[in-house]
């Protein structure tokens, strides 16, 4: 295995980086951000680029297809027969659709302008999640060249992830006979706490959002005339929010939005806090004297992975500051985004949120909550001992440090789908979205050295899986 990393690094430089450079140039925005994705054809360009590359770097016995279900984004699907193992299947997941441009890119950088600087490949979609298909193929190529056995592998690369993977269930259904029942799922679309070791994602938070609307008048009136007689719609909205969230602490009050945190996850949060230190909060662009929500680092890890948290992400009924008069406005609408613990069922939580906000409206005001998205999070099943030790060993070999486990604060709908579909599977959910890699924001980059080492870890994991299953 001593040749694994040098060989993979060379393959990355010669074959993968040029393909990713080409991929970054394609504005393959997810359907949610490009309503005309069909006529624009960028998703098709991205999937064709990846398919061409895979055919140019074939794996022994592979069957590769771009699968297209009517009216849906395409899927790149590959089956690679096993060379060992006990006939088990490993599913490797990634996606090719991208987030939109966003503003704030540094001079010289841009979403569709690939730039390599200090070992980082800048541009939209390289890290989230264009690298995944190349990483999977490179790991398998390494195994086949070194004659290291692997089980049967299926690689599924979708083009709808940034739109909530709404096309994925149909493909899981349509491809079910070809996928089989995976014993191990490797998801290459997550984060890493640092670039110094391998990170496994143990959980994802869920998300529910919607619009809270408070109406008090049929039209705006002079606030000098009306205030004291007519309650402000903003005050009523504040009171409604206070039922959900304590304004002084950010604590979400109702038990329906909380989950018991398993003991193992508490221990892993302590460990992650020790390893990451202040970087847990320093990675955010705080202003001035602003401090994080808790002085204890492990509490911050748990806050962002296992606790419900509310953000108000938009408003209506409020004019911009420069054109606000002394008016008692007819109403206020606030967009609420509530992150949920991994194990809280989102649809039920949305119903509960509506009940709390709409119950007994103060002074008979019209208070409504229209739920929008409701996505349940994901909690990994208990990690099997062989998987834990295989990842630790790989991380020691390629990084010189043990593997780490941590929850992620975001929501990835496909994980809930895969978790529900393959309840008996083991999971390695990992990725290259480390500090400052800024997927979804400006200056997104792929940390190339980390991606190479991660590829080597994936190769070793597949070897360990085959050895165990054999
Ligand atoms: Zn992604």
Boltz pocket constraint, residues with backbone or C-beta under 6 A from the ligand:
constraints:
  - pocket:
      binder: B
      contacts: [[A, 95], [A, 128], [A, 129], [A, 161], [A, 189]]
      max_distance: 6.0
